[in-house]
Amino acid sequence: MASFYDAHCHMMNLSHPNLTAIIRRIYFEAIRPLLKRYLLYVILIPVVILVAIKYFASVTFLQAFYLLSMLVGGLLLILLLVFSIPAVREYMVSKLRDKLSNVMNLLAVMETDIGDCLIQLEEELRGKFNLDDGLVISGNGEKRVYDTIVLTPLIMDFALKNNRNIKQQYRVRWKPIVAQVEDLCLGIRDYYRHRMRYIKPKYGDIKPLFQIFPFMGINTKMYHSITEKSTGKNFSVTLESLLKKNFGDFGNDDSPEKRKENLMNVKWCDFTGDIEAIGSYYFMGIKVYPPLGFDPWPEPGIERDKVCILYEYCIKNNIPITAHCSPGGFIVDKSFKDFSSPYKWEMVLKYYNELRLNLAHFGGVENKKWPEKITSMILEYDTARSDYKYPNLYTDISYQGVDRNSYKKLKRLIEKNIEGEEKKRRRLLEHIIFGSDFMINLQDIGSYSDYLRYFFDTDAFTIDEKDHLCRINAEKFLYIS
């Protein structure tokens, strides 16, 4: 049986992120755009009308102002009358209620113990889908069956903060990632230890639905460097020690199958809570998050040397890196915004073209240029090598499936950028990975099962194409197939 991969998700509680960063994200991505739109309607449109009346009609400014006042008053009266219609009022109120409900749902999940959250997710999926024969995706007379769901919870390093623009008296100046690592590992352990207490009474003695392989969060700025006097080269003892401790045995994996076997052999039920006991294969890969200050390609110097240590180690040991790549996110300083850009990562790939890299969110839905740039990078061909320039470059579609039309939009984006060439289409579809961005996606969707249902039900892609998105591509990126 095959596994279904959600290659971009999060498992965290309210103590892990900077709460001010969460509030800022909700404000900048949900509330501020609405405020800007309303200000445009309320201020700009009347001003435009006033100017138009003044210059295109033979009236004085005062007469134009009176005409505008009458027009605005009439529009307000119409709006009040429309809002007084019960059906319209109920629709508007329900939209607001749904948005607030989503935010409260997100906060409730983040307040839940991680182990119990995973158990509740399994209960939800077993209740919403008939899993007697596995997780089934069907259509056009075909179907694919998956017996497990692989989750890759991505740890985000919230440790580094830039507080120059924060005016309040007290602020978050550091947030050790150690607590998040400990809580996630304990949550994975408790899922495997305690799930049967809740699952067995309803569904019998069945194996876990989830296989969980977390990604370690790294921000190279948080690791000290020293300069070797004889060569003048900068190197980070702490960063190299961290990589060796958690990924040191990856170099012995002579095949993807061996890597998967070693990951599967981790005895999560025996984890004691002592993170010093964590070694190779507790983490599958590395997560970097530029909006929190990780610069993929700093200016030459100490910070550049540290990211080079990271990339060289990952290439040597086939360690996948997932990088946030959209204009939104937990941005703690405006100067960090461009760090997420695919143009920034192109600088990295010029030197490290073999890097196993996932530019997450497909550049985001807010910016048309970034998805197009990622597409061109994936399709870029090196005629001298007779191969694609970046063989291990992928992108995921996390958070892009929050409504039923998302995948049709994705299909149009793909077809727009491949110019009808089947070879390009095949190449691109072999480097896109399914992801949910759970639990962050609960800002815009009611549940995890809803997110999966939209993917299962869409007719934008064939069954074979969906299998690539949710299984084949993920396994290749993760170096386990």
PEPEWO-V915754 format. One record per residue. SS is DSSP state (H for helix, E for strand, C for the rest). OMEGA is omega in radians with two decimals (NA if undefined). Layout:
SS/OMEGA ; SS/OMEGA
//
This chain:
C/-3.09 ; E/3.09 ; E/3.02 ; E/-3.04 ; E/2.88 ; E/-2.96 ; E/3.08 ; E/3.09 ; E/-3.13 ; C/3.00 ; C/-3.13 ; C/3.04 ; C/-2.99 ; C/3.14 ; C/-3.02 ; C/-3.10 ; C/2.98 ; C/-3.08 ; H/3.08 ; H/3.10 ; H/3.09 ; H/-3.13 ; H/3.11 ; H/-3.12 ; H/3.13 ; H/-3.13 ; H/-3.02 ; H/-3.06 ; H/-3.10 ; H/-3.00 ; H/-3.06 ; H/3.10 ; H/3.10 ; H/3.13 ; H/3.12 ; H/-3.13 ; H/-3.13 ; H/3.09 ; H/3.09 ; H/-3.14 ; H/-2.98 ; H/-3.03 ; H/-2.99 ; H/-3.07 ; H/3.07 ; H/3.12 ; H/3.11 ; H/3.13 ; H/-3.14 ; H/3.13 ; H/-3.13 ; H/3.14 ; H/-3.08 ; H/-3.00 ; H/-3.12 ; H/3.09 ; C/-3.11 ; C/-3.13 ; C/3.06 ; C/3.12 ; H/-3.12 ; H/3.10 ; H/3.10 ; H/3.12 ; H/3.11 ; H/3.12 ; H/3.12 ; H/3.14 ; H/3.12 ; H/3.14 ; H/3.14 ; H/3.11 ; H/3.10 ; H/3.12 ; H/3.11 ; H/3.12 ; H/3.11 ; H/3.13 ; H/3.12 ; H/3.12 ; H/3.13 ; H/-3.12 ; H/3.13 ; C/3.09 ; C/-3.04 ; H/-3.08 ; H/3.14 ; H/-3.13 ; H/-3.14 ; H/3.12 ; H/-3.12 ; H/3.13 ; H/-3.13 ; H/3.09 ; H/3.11 ; H/-3.13 ; H/3.14 ; H/-3.13 ; H/3.11 ; H/3.12 ; H/3.11 ; H/3.14 ; H/3.12 ; H/3.10 ; H/3.09 ; H/-3.12 ; H/3.12 ; H/3.12 ; H/-3.14 ; H/3.09 ; H/-3.10 ; C/3.02 ; C/-3.04 ; H/3.12 ; H/-3.14 ; H/3.08 ; H/3.12 ; H/3.11 ; H/3.12 ; H/3.08 ; H/3.11 ; H/3.09 ; H/-3.14 ; H/-3.08 ; H/3.10 ; H/3.11 ; H/-3.08 ; H/-3.12 ; C/3.04 ; C/-3.06 ; C/3.13 ; C/3.13 ; C/-3.10 ; C/3.09 ; E/-2.99 ; E/2.96 ; E/-3.07 ; E/3.11 ; E/3.13 ; C/3.10 ; C/3.12 ; E/3.06 ; E/3.01 ; E/-3.09 ; E/-3.13 ; E/-3.07 ; E/3.10 ; E/3.02 ; E/3.11 ; E/3.08 ; E/3.10 ; E/-3.13 ; E/-3.07 ; E/3.07 ; C/3.10 ; C/-3.12 ; C/3.13 ; C/-2.99 ; C/-3.04 ; C/3.11 ; C/3.03 ; C/-2.99 ; C/-3.10 ; C/-3.07 ; C/-3.14 ; C/-3.04 ; C/-3.10 ; C/-3.05 ; C/-3.08 ; C/-3.05 ; C/3.09 ; C/-3.13 ; C/2.95 ; C/-3.09 ; C/-3.04 ; C/-3.12 ; H/-3.09 ; H/-3.10 ; H/3.13 ; H/3.10 ; H/-3.12 ; H/-3.11 ; H/3.13 ; H/-3.14 ; H/3.08 ; H/3.12 ; H/3.09 ; H/3.10 ; H/-3.06 ; H/3.04 ; H/-3.13 ; H/-3.10 ; H/-2.88 ; H/-3.06 ; H/-3.05 ; H/3.09 ; H/-3.10 ; H/-3.07 ; H/-3.01 ; H/-3.13 ; H/-3.10 ; H/-2.93 ; H/3.10 ; C/-3.08 ; C/-3.07 ; C/-3.10 ; C/-3.12 ; C/3.08 ; C/-3.04 ; E/2.82 ; E/-2.95 ; E/3.14 ; C/-3.05 ; E/3.04 ; E/3.09 ; E/3.08 ; E/-3.13 ; C/2.92 ; C/-3.01 ; H/3.13 ; H/-3.09 ; H/-3.07 ; C/-3.04 ; C/3.10 ; C/3.00 ; E/-3.13 ; E/3.10 ; C/-3.01 ; C/-3.05 ; C/-3.08 ; C/-3.08 ; C/-3.11 ; C/3.09 ; E/3.03 ; E/-3.07 ; C/3.11 ; H/-3.07 ; H/3.12 ; H/3.13 ; H/3.10 ; H/3.12 ; H/3.14 ; H/-3.13 ; H/-3.11 ; H/-3.01 ; H/-3.11 ; H/-3.02 ; H/-3.10 ; H/-3.11 ; H/3.14 ; H/3.14 ; H/-3.13 ; C/-3.09 ; C/3.11 ; C/3.06 ; H/-3.14 ; H/3.11 ; H/3.09 ; H/-3.13 ; H/3.12 ; H/-3.13 ; H/3.08 ; H/-3.13 ; H/-3.07 ; C/3.09 ; C/-3.10 ; C/-3.09 ; H/-3.12 ; H/-3.11 ; H/-3.10 ; C/-3.04 ; C/-3.04 ; C/3.13 ; C/-3.07 ; H/3.06 ; H/3.14 ; H/3.14 ; C/3.11 ; C/-3.13 ; C/3.03 ; C/2.93 ; C/3.07 ; E/-3.12 ; E/-3.07 ; E/-3.04 ; E/3.09 ; E/3.03 ; E/-3.02 ; C/-3.08 ; H/-3.13 ; H/3.10 ; H/3.02 ; C/3.10 ; C/3.11 ; C/-3.09 ; C/-3.07 ; C/-3.13 ; C/3.03 ; C/3.13 ; C/-3.11 ; C/-3.05 ; H/-3.09 ; H/3.07 ; H/-3.12 ; H/-3.12 ; H/3.12 ; H/3.09 ; H/3.06 ; H/-3.13 ; H/-3.08 ; H/-3.13 ; H/3.13 ; H/-3.12 ; H/3.11 ; H/-3.11 ; H/-3.02 ; H/3.12 ; C/3.12 ; C/3.14 ; E/3.06 ; E/2.99 ; E/-3.09 ; E/3.01 ; C/-3.11 ; C/2.99 ; E/-3.09 ; C/-3.12 ; C/3.11 ; C/-3.12 ; C/-3.10 ; C/-3.11 ; C/3.09 ; C/-3.09 ; H/-3.10 ; H/3.14 ; H/-2.97 ; H/-3.10 ; H/3.12 ; H/-3.08 ; H/-2.99 ; C/3.04 ; H/3.08 ; H/3.08 ; H/-3.14 ; H/3.07 ; H/3.07 ; H/3.11 ; H/-3.03 ; H/3.06 ; H/3.13 ; H/-3.08 ; C/-3.02 ; C/3.13 ; C/-3.08 ; C/3.13 ; C/-2.91 ; E/3.04 ; E/3.06 ; E/-2.92 ; H/3.07 ; H/-3.14 ; H/3.12 ; E/3.12 ; C/-3.14 ; C/-3.06 ; C/-2.99 ; C/-3.10 ; H/-3.07 ; H/-3.07 ; H/3.06 ; H/3.12 ; H/3.12 ; H/3.10 ; H/3.11 ; H/-3.12 ; H/3.11 ; H/3.12 ; H/-3.07 ; H/-3.08 ; C/-3.04 ; E/3.12 ; E/-3.08 ; C/-3.14 ; C/-3.14 ; C/-3.07 ; C/-3.13 ; E/3.08 ; E/-2.98 ; C/-3.11 ; C/-3.00 ; C/-3.06 ; C/3.12 ; E/-3.14 ; E/2.98 ; E/3.08 ; E/-3.05 ; C/3.14 ; C/-3.12 ; C/-3.11 ; C/-3.11 ; C/-3.05 ; C/3.02 ; C/-3.00 ; C/-3.11 ; C/-3.03 ; H/-3.03 ; H/3.02 ; H/3.07 ; H/3.12 ; H/3.12 ; H/3.12 ; H/3.11 ; H/3.13 ; H/-3.09 ; H/3.11 ; H/-3.01 ; H/-3.11 ; H/3.05 ; C/3.06 ; C/-3.11 ; C/-3.08 ; H/3.14 ; H/3.11 ; H/3.13 ; H/-3.13 ; H/3.12 ; H/-3.10 ; H/-3.14 ; H/3.07 ; C/-3.14 ; C/3.02 ; E/-3.03 ; E/3.07 ; C/3.03 ; C/-3.08 ; C/-2.95 ; C/2.98 ; C/0.10 ; C/-3.11 ; H/-3.08 ; H/3.13 ; H/2.99 ; H/-3.01 ; C/3.12 ; C/-3.00 ; C/-3.04 ; C/3.09 ; H/-3.12 ; H/3.08 ; H/-3.13 ; H/3.12 ; H/-3.10 ; H/3.13 ; H/3.11 ; H/-3.13 ; H/-2.97 ; H/-3.05 ; C/3.06 ; C/3.13 ; C/-3.13 ; C/3.11 ; C/3.11 ; H/3.13 ; H/3.12 ; H/3.09 ; H/3.13 ; H/3.06 ; H/-3.08 ; H/-3.00 ; H/3.14 ; H/-2.96 ; H/-3.09 ; H/3.13 ; H/-3.13 ; H/3.12 ; H/3.12 ; H/-3.08 ; C/-3.13 ; C/3.05 ; C/3.07 ; C/NA
//
